[in-house]
Amino acid sequence: MVKDSARKKAIRERMAHTGKSYTDAAREMDQQAADRSQPQAVTFDWFSSQARHVVDLAREHARSRRHSALGTEHLLLGLLDDGAGGLAFEILDDLAGSVEAVESAIATAVPQGATRAPQEVPFSDHAAFVLAKGARRQADKTGHGYVGSEHILLALLSVHDCRACQILTSLGIAYNPVKTEVVVRLNAMGVLSRYHNPR
């Protein structure tokens, strides 16, 4: 009974974030859960050099915080570097009021680890899903032939039970407004998107 009510709550939250019907939100949530239950092979063939740099920075953050796995919160930290985060950095800075607000929320939600991190920090299940499938799906949805930092951000926001999404949601940052910002800003730079008029 508790599990059922928790599921209904999660579906309603997804509806609020995405604007989808109850049935579509439930189907999408079940599909993501099924996808995450499969081992994810992470490759970076479609990633821009900037997006790869975000992942490298995420590894450094996981190690420096002595965490045993690279999670979505570390990917979010990688996006907060203006040299790597690019468009995602600009959008987070604008929507959160400052990147410092996001960094502070991460520090509160994710304490420093107690033990030394392994030299090769593995991806958490959520982070592996975001990098192996989620970011590429976001690039496909917008019609872009590469994975950029903005697609990593959208992928983080589409996985509602991951730590990064929960942190961003607590700051009032949701998927649809970010998608709109991504498309509008890329269109302004001459990068055509599948959604030419997202508003």
N, C-alpha and C positions, 0 to 999 in steps of 0.2 A: 504493500500500500504506500509506504514512504517512497519507495523507488518510483512508483507510478506518478505520485504527485511531484516528485523532483523532475521527472521527465516532462510532465506537462508544463512545469514552470520554465524549464529550459526551452521548450518549443515556443512558449509565449515570448520569451526573451528574444529568441531568434526572429520571431514575427516582427517584434518591435524594431529590431536592428535592420532587417532586410525588407520589411513591407510585404512579405510573402504571406499566403494563406496558411492556415494551421496545417493542412495536409501537405503543402509544398515544403513548409519549414520542417515538418517531421520527417519527410522523405529525405531532404537534404542532410539533416542531422544524422539519420540512420546511415546514409551513404558515406558520410565522412567518418563515422565510427567504424564502418566496415573497411574503408580504405586504410584507416590508421591501424587496424588490427593486422594488416599485412605488412611484412617487413619492407621498408622503404629504401631503395638504392638511390642515394643522392649523387647526381651528376650535375655539372655546372656548364654543360655545353651551350645552353641558351642564355646564360647569365652574362650581363655586361660586365666590364672590368670593375665598374663601380659597385655592382651588386656582389661580385666576388669579394671585393674589399670589405663590404658589410659583414660577410660571413667570417672573414679573417679577424676583423675587430671583435665579432661576437665570441670567437674562440679565446681571444686575449682577455675579454671581460670574464668569461667563465673561469679561466685559469686564475686571474688576479683576485677573483672573489672566492676562490677555493671551492668551486662547485664541481661535482662529479660528472655532470652532464651539461651539454650546451642546450639550453632551453629557449623557448620563444622570447623570454625576457632578455636574454643575451642578444638575440637578433634585434630586438627593439633598441637595446643600447647601441648596437652597431649602426642603426639608422640615425641615431642622435649625433653622430659625428658629421659635421657639415662637409668635410672632404669626401666622405663615402656616401652619406645619406642622400645627398642631392635633392631631388624633388620631394622625397619622403621627409627629409629634414625640414625643408621649407614649410610643408603642409603641417607637420607636427608643431613646429615653432609657432605658426599662425593660429592653429586651432586650440592648442593648449595654453596659449599666451606666451610661452617660452619653452625651450627644450629643458631648461632647468626644472620646470614643474613636472615634466615627465620623468626626468632623472630622479627627482625627489620621491615621486610615487613608486618608482622601481625600488629604490633603496629601502623604503618603508615596507614594501611587500615581499622583498627578497633579501633576507639577512645574509651576511657574510658566512661562508662555510667554515666548518670547524677543522677540517682536515685538508691536507694538501691535495690539489687537483692532479689527476693523472696527466702525463705528458701529452697523450692523445685523448682529448676530451671527446667522448661520443655524443652524438645528437640524441636528445630526448625524442620520444615518439612523436610529440606534437611538432617539434622543430624539424624532424626528418620529413614529416608529412608536408609542412609548409614549403620546404626547399625542394622536395622531390616532386610534388604534385601541385600544391596550392598556388605557388607563385606563377607556375607555368599556366595554370588554369586562368588566373587573373590576366595574364598577358594575352591569352587566347580570347577571353571575354572582351577585352578592349581592342583587340585586333592588332596588337603589337607583336612584331616578330622577334622579340628579345625579352628577357626578364631583367627589369631594372629595380632599383630600390623601392620605387612606388608600388610595384607588383608584390614585393615582399610585404610591404605595409598592408596592402589590401588582403593578402593571404592571411596575415596575422589576425586581422579584424574579422575574417570569415570563419575562423575556428573559435567559436564562442566559449568553449570550455578551456582554452589555453590561458596561461598566466598573462601574456602580453595583451590579449584582448580584454581580459578582466581589468587590467591596469588602465588601458586606454578608455574603456567604458566608464570607469570611475572618474575620469577626467572629462567626460561628456563627448568623447570622440567616437564616432560610429562609422560603420562601413559606407553607407550611402553618401553622406557628406564628403567623405574622403574620396570616394570614386568620382564624384562630381568635380572636386578640386583637381584630381589627377587629369581628367579628360580636358577640363577647361584650360589648365595650365599647359598641357602638352599641345592642345590645339593652337594656343597662343604662340607656341614655339614652332608651329608648322608641322607638328607630328600628328597626323590624322588618326583618329580613333574610331572604333566601330560606333560609339555613341557620340555623334557630332554635336548634339544639343541635349545634354543630360538633365537639364533643369526642367 
